[in-house]
Amino acid sequence: MKAARYYGQRDIRIENIPEPDLRPGTVAIDVAWCGICGTDLHEYAEGPIFVPPAGHPHPISGESAPITLGHEFSGTIVDLGDGVTDLEIGQSVVVEPYIVADDVDTGPGQRYQLSKNVNFIGLGGCGGGLSEKIVVKRRWVHPVGDMPLDQAALIEPLSVSRHAVVRSGARPGQTAIVGGAGPIGLLTLSVLKAYGLKVFISELSAARKAKATAAGADGVFDPREGSVAEMVRDQTQGRGADVAFECSSVPAVLDMLVDAVRPGGVLVNVSIWGHKPAVDMPRLVLKEIDLRGTLAYANDHPDTIALVRQGKVNLKQFITSRIALDKLVQDGIEELIHNNEHQVKIIVNPRA
Amino acid sequence: MKAARYYGQRDIRIENIPEPDLRPGTVAIDVAWCGICGTDLHEYAEGPIFVPPAGHPHPISGESAPITLGHEFSGTIVDLGDGVTDLEIGQSVVVEPYIVADDVDTGPGQRYQLSKNVNFIGLGGCGGGLSEKIVVKRRWVHPVGDMPLDQAALIEPLSVSRHAVVRSGARPGQTAIVGGAGPIGLLTLSVLKAYGLKVFISELSAARKAKATAAGADGVFDPREGSVAEMVRDQTQGRGADVAFECSSVPAVLDMLVDAVRPGGVLVNVSIWGHKPAVDMPRLVLKEIDLRGTLAYANDHPDTIALVRQGKVNLKQFITSRIALDKLVQDGIEELIHNNEHQVKIIVNPRA
């Protein structure tokens, strides 16, 4: 079968590899669509980061580069391993792409995303969504009902946003400020709107501002036009936002959010930082702000899928391009690196 | 009466000023002892910070420099204003030294320390504990029973630590790491021990290390002897501390605490920063750490007083010097600035 294999920095190859074997307790899936994630771009341009380098196998998967990429994917069940009795061949599903030790509890309330040596299918081994087929353990498979499979490929990043929103403790009727309207900023906006908040966005790019407005932002503020924190206070009777989300990895945005959130508010950092940014600790102390890290998801997939199936989140608007696997680097990764203002999600069909 | 008056940077004068008037709803207190706080040192060496400069009266107190200093104090009730019926002349009390607007709710669960224009008695006006007598509103007066009045002067900073510990969500049986064994680090250690935690301290100074050990630390780690985070993991089956407290204002300590706290743990910043320190955001994200600011106290005084009265916190050990008001600058403030390793709390008798 065809697969996109990561060999090292700026070295991704489309190759033919053997199909994976069905084992007891696993599910075989024909991949329909796989999104390209910011993490994939980082691996390509600056990695390996999550990918275990050749000669340094991951302690759980036992694999190292080359590995098959792709962790935001949907597909159709084509076979069920022994003991898997609660799924059916033909079902549309998504995969929660974790690599964790077998004895890690993934039950309700468990924070398995923080377990030792955690990694991701499609980065740390175990196959990936940028291939025609994958076999994964039952516990990572989530049926999506009649959700179109192209949209279902966006459930994984939407779960990241859903997890971040839950981390914030946001409640209906509250006000949020989201810093940055890239893919994760837009998806976080969507979840916040679905949960009944008023949502403001800070963004510079005209193209992204338009997308935020279309996605339901109650206000889109441009830092070049004045203090965004002041604009937020103007809209909240001087109080500030109840919750804030850093989705830009820009120090000035982080600073603005510490300013824009109300005393006693919560600021969730959703973005990935390549360095240690300065944090306005004097203000964080005087306002008793909670600055919370958020990592991926844990038991978020079912509720995330429900948000989309109930029509509360429209994922279709965020699919800006569809490409075949052969064009992954040129029309996918390079396009996102050089033209990211105009793209949200590029999804890849590994069987095209 | 005698009072220590702050005129400006390095300009504190012991003067004679009129006694304050008793008004309806207020309580007149003869001050017994008043501690010197790190905040007082900052006002002296780098201020005015909290003190409203001359010509810029505080919006609630209406006062500006010169103001009477001192916000960590105990005393005896000598008179009660009209309408104060639930206290008695002769009672030993401490004052929760807030200046907030009259309409701010200070009931249970209210975070009045975050209210608009909040300031402190003894910094923002309304008299201070570094004078013979003070008159304060009933709601800020807390009886201390038979607690010795010298120890009672430490209830205010102990309430800061109690509030920080509550902010952390620490539970009995958990493990804490405290960065820095200055006055607030030592008091935070004491509260954590009173609440049944195992507590490790990171500290360089030999004198402070000895004080931490005497105060009940379960381990005192010196960063010069290796990675303190590793030492904490060695003591916690590799897991890390459940809660961490930054009490040093040292960037390397903040970094160490982000490393030493377990995944999903809470790091409370108790210290005051004069700049915006770099924060290890990559690690904060990967471990889903909560970094929480904490400011002073709110409805913490009664439980703080109970900890001492029940014998769970020994405040006596932290009183390292007693001086008369006339010696405030020379034997109090300058001593703490230049010889702080060997002092914890210097308390001042304004009537001596």
Boltz contact constraints between the chains, C-beta under 6 A:
constraints:
  - contact:
      token1: [A, 111]
      token2: [B, 264]
      max_distance: 6.0
  - contact:
      token1: [A, 114]
      token2: [B, 263]
      max_distance: 6.0
  - contact:
      token1: [A, 114]
      token2: [B, 264]
      max_distance: 6.0
  - contact:
      token1: [A, 114]
      token2: [B, 288]
      max_distance: 6.0
  - contact:
      token1: [A, 263]
      token2: [B, 114]
      max_distance: 6.0
  - contact:
      token1: [A, 264]
      token2: [B, 111]
      max_distance: 6.0
  - contact:
      token1: [A, 264]
      token2: [B, 114]
      max_distance: 6.0
  - contact:
      token1: [A, 269]
      token2: [B, 285]
      max_distance: 6.0
  - contact:
      token1: [A, 273]
      token2: [B, 281]
      max_distance: 6.0
  - contact:
      token1: [A, 273]
      token2: [B, 282]
      max_distance: 6.0
  - contact:
      token1: [A, 276]
      token2: [B, 278]
      max_distance: 6.0
  - contact:
      token1: [A, 276]
      token2: [B, 280]
      max_distance: 6.0
  - contact:
      token1: [A, 277]
      token2: [B, 281]
      max_distance: 6.0
  - contact:
      token1: [A, 278]
      token2: [B, 276]
      max_distance: 6.0
  - contact:
      token1: [A, 278]
      token2: [B, 278]
      max_distance: 6.0
  - contact:
      token1: [A, 279]
      token2: [B, 279]
      max_distance: 6.0
  - contact:
      token1: [A, 280]
      token2: [B, 276]
      max_distance: 6.0
  - contact:
      token1: [A, 281]
      token2: [B, 273]
      max_distance: 6.0
  - contact:
      token1: [A, 281]
      token2: [B, 277]
      max_distance: 6.0
  - contact:
      token1: [A, 282]
      token2: [B, 273]
      max_distance: 6.0
  - contact:
      token1: [A, 284]
      token2: [B, 293]
      max_distance: 6.0
  - contact:
      token1: [A, 285]
      token2: [B, 269]
      max_distance: 6.0
  - contact:
      token1: [A, 285]
      token2: [B, 293]
      max_distance: 6.0
  - contact:
      token1: [A, 285]
      token2: [B, 295]
      max_distance: 6.0
  - contact:
      token1: [A, 286]
      token2: [B, 295]
      max_distance: 6.0
  - contact:
      token1: [A, 288]
      token2: [B, 114]
      max_distance: 6.0
  - contact:
      token1: [A, 288]
      token2: [B, 293]
      max_distance: 6.0
  - contact:
      token1: [A, 288]
      token2: [B, 295]
      max_distance: 6.0
  - contact:
      token1: [A, 289]
      token2: [B, 293]
      max_distance: 6.0
  - contact:
      token1: [A, 290]
      token2: [B, 290]
      max_distance: 6.0
  - contact:
      token1: [A, 290]
      token2: [B, 292]
      max_distance: 6.0
  - contact:
      token1: [A, 291]
      token2: [B, 291]
      max_distance: 6.0
  - contact:
      token1: [A, 292]
      token2: [B, 290]
      max_distance: 6.0
  - contact:
      token1: [A, 293]
      token2: [B, 284]
      max_distance: 6.0
  - contact:
      token1: [A, 293]
      token2: [B, 285]
      max_distance: 6.0
  - contact:
      token1: [A, 293]
      token2: [B, 288]
      max_distance: 6.0
  - contact:
      token1: [A, 293]
      token2: [B, 289]
      max_distance: 6.0
  - contact:
      token1: [A, 295]
      token2: [B, 285]
      max_distance: 6.0
  - contact:
      token1: [A, 295]
      token2: [B, 286]
      max_distance: 6.0
  - contact:
      token1: [A, 295]
      token2: [B, 288]
      max_distance: 6.0
